[in-house]
Amino acid sequence: MKVLVIVSSPNAEGLTAACGEAARQGVVDGRSPARVINLNEFRIERCAVCDGGWGTCQTQHECCLEDDFPTVHRMFAEAEGYVWVTPVYFGEPSEPYKALFDRMRRCELTRPVRNESVAYGKPTICVAAAGGTGGGTVSCLAQMERWVKQLGADGRDYIPVTQRSRNYELETIHDALVALASAKRDEPQELPISARRGRRSGRPSTSRRRGER
């Protein structure tokens, strides 16, 4: 399974980058190819709301703005699965992420048949990394979940990460991607190794702990 790992952070040594690396390594350990991009290295403008509200995004399902959006849009189409990793700013995904998905939705949600969306049915894992106070991960993931549903992707997991939970959540991200990358399409996935360890030791599984936050 070709997995596209998308991060968005200017800090190559920060928590978001560490989450992206954990995802990449999980895909590789699942014996699948991983493509990692950082949205901060692309020029993606905000939607210009062309032609009275709708432009080529409605008729051709492509954006008419001349920047790097078509390149990333094409990567979405070529991938078979996704990992979306964003830092948390004000309880929301990063500004580059919001700019990307504002335009992505306009191109994809206007297709006459929903399952023609470039992301339709593709397994997706979302990660929100809060490197400061640690707050806002839940509201950030809620917005990412809306994107997943609007694009018709298959949301497999939503993982909040803070500096305090960094060590075990990086393991969760890695194990989740091993399971995702090594599974066949539509095949039920095994519980990630980290969660199985928790059940054997009598601790609640990672997914259960996340649900109780």
Short mmCIF file of the C-alpha atoms (twelve columns), coordinates in Angstrom:
data_MODEL
# 
_entry.id   MODEL 
# 
loop_
_atom_site.group_PDB 
_atom_site.id 
_atom_site.type_symbol 
_atom_site.label_atom_id 
_atom_site.label_alt_id 
_atom_site.label_comp_id 
_atom_site.label_asym_id 
_atom_site.label_seq_id 
_atom_site.Cartn_x 
_atom_site.Cartn_y 
_atom_site.Cartn_z 
_atom_site.pdbx_PDB_model_num 
ATOM 1   C CA . MET A 1   0.000   0.000  0.000   1 
ATOM 2   C CA . LYS A 2   1.448   3.362  -1.037  1 
ATOM 3   C CA . VAL A 3   1.008   5.672  1.962   1 
ATOM 4   C CA . LEU A 4   1.261   9.460  1.818   1 
ATOM 5   C CA . VAL A 5   2.457   10.968 5.110   1 
ATOM 6   C CA . ILE A 6   1.670   14.686 5.293   1 
ATOM 7   C CA . VAL A 7   3.163   16.825 8.048   1 
ATOM 8   C CA . SER A 8   3.031   20.575 8.505   1 
ATOM 9   C CA . SER A 9   5.641   22.179 10.713  1 
ATOM 10  C CA . PRO A 10  8.543   24.613 10.339  1 
ATOM 11  C CA . ASN A 11  10.392  22.775 13.121  1 
ATOM 12  C CA . ALA A 12  12.296  19.751 11.808  1 
ATOM 13  C CA . GLU A 13  13.205  18.707 15.369  1 
ATOM 14  C CA . GLY A 14  9.791   19.165 16.975  1 
ATOM 15  C CA . LEU A 15  6.960   16.894 18.077  1 
ATOM 16  C CA . THR A 16  5.120   17.046 14.749  1 
ATOM 17  C CA . ALA A 17  8.237   15.942 12.872  1 
ATOM 18  C CA . ALA A 18  8.739   13.085 15.358  1 
ATOM 19  C CA . CYS A 19  5.160   11.918 14.747  1 
ATOM 20  C CA . GLY A 20  5.730   12.018 11.002  1 
ATOM 21  C CA . GLU A 21  8.908   9.971  11.355  1 
ATOM 22  C CA . ALA A 22  7.119   7.404  13.537  1 
ATOM 23  C CA . ALA A 23  4.467   7.097  10.827  1 
ATOM 24  C CA . ARG A 24  7.058   6.774  8.067   1 
ATOM 25  C CA . GLN A 25  8.951   4.088  9.953   1 
ATOM 26  C CA . GLY A 26  5.711   2.216  10.615  1 
ATOM 27  C CA . VAL A 27  4.875   2.173  6.908   1 
ATOM 28  C CA . VAL A 28  8.374   0.939  6.056   1 
ATOM 29  C CA . ASP A 29  8.220   -1.735 8.769   1 
ATOM 30  C CA . GLY A 30  4.873   -2.760 7.269   1 
ATOM 31  C CA . ARG A 31  6.815   -3.356 4.046   1 
ATOM 32  C CA . SER A 32  5.098   -0.627 2.065   1 
ATOM 33  C CA . PRO A 33  6.432   2.499  0.338   1 
ATOM 34  C CA . ALA A 34  6.045   5.777  2.242   1 
ATOM 35  C CA . ARG A 35  6.062   9.238  0.725   1 
ATOM 36  C CA . VAL A 36  6.572   12.047 3.254   1 
ATOM 37  C CA . ILE A 37  5.883   15.695 2.482   1 
ATOM 38  C CA . ASN A 38  5.921   18.834 4.616   1 
ATOM 39  C CA . LEU A 39  3.222   21.311 3.628   1 
ATOM 40  C CA . ASN A 40  5.370   24.165 4.921   1 
ATOM 41  C CA . GLU A 41  7.710   23.527 2.005   1 
ATOM 42  C CA . PHE A 42  4.916   24.092 -0.542  1 
ATOM 43  C CA . ARG A 43  3.232   27.312 -1.593  1 
ATOM 44  C CA . ILE A 44  -0.487  26.757 -1.118  1 
ATOM 45  C CA . GLU A 45  -2.579  29.925 -1.163  1 
ATOM 46  C CA . ARG A 46  -5.943  30.371 0.487   1 
ATOM 47  C CA . CYS A 47  -9.010  29.788 -1.667  1 
ATOM 48  C CA . ALA A 48  -9.798  32.920 -3.682  1 
ATOM 49  C CA . VAL A 49  -13.543 32.092 -4.008  1 
ATOM 50  C CA . CYS A 50  -13.398 32.708 -7.758  1 
ATOM 51  C CA . ASP A 51  -16.178 33.689 -10.171 1 
ATOM 52  C CA . GLY A 52  -18.979 34.549 -7.781  1 
ATOM 53  C CA . GLY A 53  -18.110 31.753 -5.373  1 
ATOM 54  C CA . TRP A 54  -17.237 28.866 -7.696  1 
ATOM 55  C CA . GLY A 55  -14.636 28.521 -10.422 1 
ATOM 56  C CA . THR A 56  -12.940 25.596 -12.127 1 
ATOM 57  C CA . CYS A 57  -13.176 23.624 -8.881  1 
ATOM 58  C CA . GLN A 58  -16.895 23.124 -9.535  1 
ATOM 59  C CA . THR A 59  -16.763 22.379 -13.247 1 
ATOM 60  C CA . GLN A 60  -13.358 20.747 -13.742 1 
ATOM 61  C CA . HIS A 61  -12.590 19.683 -10.153 1 
ATOM 62  C CA . GLU A 62  -9.258  21.455 -10.370 1 
ATOM 63  C CA . CYS A 63  -8.150  24.764 -8.860  1 
ATOM 64  C CA . CYS A 64  -7.253  27.627 -11.166 1 
ATOM 65  C CA . LEU A 65  -4.779  29.271 -8.762  1 
ATOM 66  C CA . GLU A 66  -1.166  28.897 -9.860  1 
ATOM 67  C CA . ASP A 67  0.770   27.490 -6.921  1 
ATOM 68  C CA . ASP A 68  1.760   24.079 -5.554  1 
ATOM 69  C CA . PHE A 69  -1.761  22.836 -4.831  1 
ATOM 70  C CA . PRO A 70  -2.057  20.758 -8.053  1 
ATOM 71  C CA . THR A 71  1.130   18.886 -7.110  1 
ATOM 72  C CA . VAL A 72  -0.199  17.914 -3.672  1 
ATOM 73  C CA . HIS A 73  -3.652  17.174 -5.122  1 
ATOM 74  C CA . ARG A 74  -2.025  14.732 -7.556  1 
ATOM 75  C CA . MET A 75  -0.163  13.047 -4.677  1 
ATOM 76  C CA . PHE A 76  -3.520  12.478 -2.953  1 
ATOM 77  C CA . ALA A 77  -4.811  10.757 -6.071  1 
ATOM 78  C CA . GLU A 78  -1.744  8.530  -6.410  1 
ATOM 79  C CA . ALA A 79  -1.672  7.399  -2.756  1 
ATOM 80  C CA . GLU A 80  -3.578  4.378  -1.437  1 
ATOM 81  C CA . GLY A 81  -3.627  5.516  2.190   1 
ATOM 82  C CA . TYR A 82  -2.848  8.612  4.255   1 
ATOM 83  C CA . VAL A 83  -1.401  9.868  7.503   1 
ATOM 84  C CA . TRP A 84  -2.260  13.482 8.290   1 
ATOM 85  C CA . VAL A 85  -0.005  14.962 10.994  1 
ATOM 86  C CA . THR A 86  -0.532  18.534 12.140  1 
ATOM 87  C CA . PRO A 87  0.647   20.688 15.013  1 
ATOM 88  C CA . VAL A 88  -2.167  22.163 17.087  1 
ATOM 89  C CA . TYR A 89  -2.599  25.937 16.837  1 
ATOM 90  C CA . PHE A 90  -5.454  27.516 18.817  1 
ATOM 91  C CA . GLY A 91  -7.160  24.122 19.006  1 
ATOM 92  C CA . GLU A 92  -7.085  23.725 15.213  1 
ATOM 93  C CA . PRO A 93  -4.894  22.209 12.481  1 
ATOM 94  C CA . SER A 94  -2.119  24.372 11.060  1 
ATOM 95  C CA . GLU A 95  -2.852  27.153 8.595   1 
ATOM 96  C CA . PRO A 96  -1.218  25.283 5.652   1 
ATOM 97  C CA . TYR A 97  -3.467  22.297 6.410   1 
ATOM 98  C CA . LYS A 98  -6.580  24.464 6.462   1 
ATOM 99  C CA . ALA A 99  -5.603  26.143 3.187   1 
ATOM 100 C CA . LEU A 100 -5.035  22.749 1.552   1 
ATOM 101 C CA . PHE A 101 -8.301  21.191 2.671   1 
ATOM 102 C CA . ASP A 102 -10.414 24.260 1.921   1 
ATOM 103 C CA . ARG A 103 -9.371  23.886 -1.700  1 
ATOM 104 C CA . MET A 104 -9.379  20.093 -1.687  1 
ATOM 105 C CA . ARG A 105 -13.015 20.016 -0.574  1 
ATOM 106 C CA . ARG A 106 -14.093 22.440 -3.288  1 
ATOM 107 C CA . CYS A 107 -12.492 20.262 -5.970  1 
ATOM 108 C CA . GLU A 108 -13.680 16.919 -4.611  1 
ATOM 109 C CA . LEU A 109 -17.103 17.559 -3.041  1 
ATOM 110 C CA . THR A 110 -18.397 19.000 -6.315  1 
ATOM 111 C CA . ARG A 111 -17.931 15.739 -8.211  1 
ATOM 112 C CA . PRO A 112 -21.268 14.316 -9.396  1 
ATOM 113 C CA . VAL A 113 -20.488 10.892 -7.926  1 
ATOM 114 C CA . ARG A 114 -19.120 10.839 -4.390  1 
ATOM 115 C CA . ASN A 115 -16.965 7.750  -4.824  1 
ATOM 116 C CA . GLU A 116 -15.005 9.552  -7.564  1 
ATOM 117 C CA . SER A 117 -13.251 11.613 -4.882  1 
ATOM 118 C CA . VAL A 118 -9.475  11.062 -4.950  1 
ATOM 119 C CA . ALA A 119 -9.595  10.102 -1.239  1 
ATOM 120 C CA . TYR A 120 -12.759 7.994  -1.311  1 
ATOM 121 C CA . GLY A 121 -12.468 4.801  0.739   1 
ATOM 122 C CA . LYS A 122 -8.744  5.230  1.370   1 
ATOM 123 C CA . PRO A 123 -7.626  4.404  4.930   1 
ATOM 124 C CA . THR A 124 -6.570  7.492  6.857   1 
ATOM 125 C CA . ILE A 125 -4.937  8.077  10.226  1 
ATOM 126 C CA . CYS A 126 -4.990  11.576 11.726  1 
ATOM 127 C CA . VAL A 127 -2.503  12.848 14.311  1 
ATOM 128 C CA . ALA A 128 -2.718  16.108 16.273  1 
ATOM 129 C CA . ALA A 129 0.528   17.091 18.005  1 
ATOM 130 C CA . ALA A 130 0.318   19.713 20.754  1 
ATOM 131 C CA . GLY A 131 3.815   20.771 21.668  1 
ATOM 132 C CA . GLY A 132 2.987   23.672 23.947  1 
ATOM 133 C CA . THR A 133 0.323   23.489 26.645  1 
ATOM 134 C CA . GLY A 134 -0.901  20.146 25.343  1 
ATOM 135 C CA . GLY A 135 -4.423  21.443 24.937  1 
ATOM 136 C CA . GLY A 136 -6.620  21.539 21.863  1 
ATOM 137 C CA . THR A 137 -5.892  18.074 20.475  1 
ATOM 138 C CA . VAL A 138 -9.506  16.920 20.742  1 
ATOM 139 C CA . SER A 139 -10.987 19.917 18.903  1 
ATOM 140 C CA . CYS A 140 -8.208  19.695 16.309  1 
ATOM 141 C CA . LEU A 141 -8.926  16.027 15.630  1 
ATOM 142 C CA . ALA A 142 -12.663 16.774 15.439  1 
ATOM 143 C CA . GLN A 143 -11.990 19.144 12.533  1 
ATOM 144 C CA . MET A 144 -9.749  16.586 10.838  1 
ATOM 145 C CA . GLU A 145 -12.501 13.993 11.252  1 
ATOM 146 C CA . ARG A 146 -14.874 16.298 9.334   1 
ATOM 147 C CA . TRP A 147 -12.368 16.483 6.493   1 
ATOM 148 C CA . VAL A 148 -12.107 12.695 6.429   1 
ATOM 149 C CA . LYS A 149 -15.879 12.298 6.227   1 
ATOM 150 C CA . GLN A 150 -16.356 15.063 3.669   1 
ATOM 151 C CA . LEU A 151 -13.769 13.540 1.332   1 
ATOM 152 C CA . GLY A 152 -15.213 10.071 1.814   1 
ATOM 153 C CA . ALA A 153 -11.953 8.680  3.187   1 
ATOM 154 C CA . ASP A 154 -11.895 5.780  5.645   1 
ATOM 155 C CA . GLY A 155 -10.899 7.189  9.042   1 
ATOM 156 C CA . ARG A 156 -9.032  4.427  10.892  1 
ATOM 157 C CA . ASP A 157 -7.678  6.293  13.931  1 
ATOM 158 C CA . TYR A 158 -7.413  9.756  15.481  1 
ATOM 159 C CA . ILE A 159 -4.370  10.078 17.704  1 
ATOM 160 C CA . PRO A 160 -3.700  12.990 20.113  1 
ATOM 161 C CA . VAL A 161 -0.067  13.536 21.088  1 
ATOM 162 C CA . THR A 162 1.393   15.870 23.734  1 
ATOM 163 C CA . GLN A 163 4.863   16.222 25.191  1 
ATOM 164 C CA . ARG A 164 3.735   14.163 28.182  1 
ATOM 165 C CA . SER A 165 2.306   11.336 26.072  1 
ATOM 166 C CA . ARG A 166 5.014   11.547 23.419  1 
ATOM 167 C CA . ASN A 167 6.827   8.264  24.079  1 
ATOM 168 C CA . TYR A 168 3.881   5.893  24.118  1 
ATOM 169 C CA . GLU A 169 1.901   7.740  21.423  1 
ATOM 170 C CA . LEU A 170 4.863   7.619  19.024  1 
ATOM 171 C CA . GLU A 171 4.809   3.867  19.552  1 
ATOM 172 C CA . THR A 172 1.048   3.862  18.902  1 
ATOM 173 C CA . ILE A 173 1.534   5.777  15.637  1 
ATOM 174 C CA . HIS A 174 4.251   3.388  14.510  1 
ATOM 175 C CA . ASP A 175 2.245   0.268  15.330  1 
ATOM 176 C CA . ALA A 176 -0.919  1.640  13.739  1 
ATOM 177 C CA . LEU A 177 0.964   2.260  10.500  1 
ATOM 178 C CA . VAL A 178 2.543   -1.191 10.519  1 
ATOM 179 C CA . ALA A 179 -0.975  -2.637 10.725  1 
ATOM 180 C CA . LEU A 180 -2.340  -0.259 8.094   1 
ATOM 181 C CA . ALA A 181 0.469   -0.718 5.591   1 
ATOM 182 C CA . SER A 182 0.644   -4.495 5.864   1 
ATOM 183 C CA . ALA A 183 -3.112  -5.138 5.677   1 
ATOM 184 C CA . LYS A 184 -4.871  -5.844 2.435   1 
ATOM 185 C CA . ARG A 185 -7.548  -3.406 1.308   1 
ATOM 186 C CA . ASP A 186 -10.756 -3.815 3.374   1 
ATOM 187 C CA . GLU A 187 -9.111  -6.491 5.523   1 
ATOM 188 C CA . PRO A 188 -9.813  -6.213 9.276   1 
ATOM 189 C CA . GLN A 189 -6.701  -5.028 11.075  1 
ATOM 190 C CA . GLU A 190 -5.114  -6.597 14.129  1 
ATOM 191 C CA . LEU A 191 -4.979  -4.565 17.304  1 
ATOM 192 C CA . PRO A 192 -1.688  -2.597 17.268  1 
ATOM 193 C CA . ILE A 193 1.138   -4.182 19.267  1 
ATOM 194 C CA . SER A 194 1.190   -1.329 21.789  1 
ATOM 195 C CA . ALA A 195 -2.484  -1.848 22.595  1 
ATOM 196 C CA . ARG A 196 -2.077  -5.625 22.901  1 
ATOM 197 C CA . ARG A 197 0.742   -5.077 25.377  1 
ATOM 198 C CA . GLY A 198 -1.574  -2.928 27.463  1 
ATOM 199 C CA . ARG A 199 -4.245  -5.615 27.595  1 
ATOM 200 C CA . ARG A 200 -1.797  -8.323 28.595  1 
ATOM 201 C CA . SER A 201 -0.446  -6.178 31.424  1 
ATOM 202 C CA . GLY A 202 -3.893  -5.311 32.689  1 
ATOM 203 C CA . ARG A 203 -3.695  -1.658 31.597  1 
ATOM 204 C CA . PRO A 204 -6.466  -0.188 29.435  1 
ATOM 205 C CA . SER A 205 -5.651  -0.214 25.749  1 
ATOM 206 C CA . THR A 206 -4.303  2.999  24.177  1 
ATOM 207 C CA . SER A 207 -7.509  3.482  22.193  1 
ATOM 208 C CA . ARG A 208 -9.588  3.177  25.332  1 
ATOM 209 C CA . ARG A 209 -7.474  5.712  27.182  1 
ATOM 210 C CA . ARG A 210 -7.841  8.161  24.316  1 
ATOM 211 C CA . GLY A 211 -11.615 7.769  24.388  1 
ATOM 212 C CA . GLU A 212 -11.713 8.616  28.086  1 
ATOM 213 C CA . ARG A 213 -9.865  11.928 27.741  1 
# 
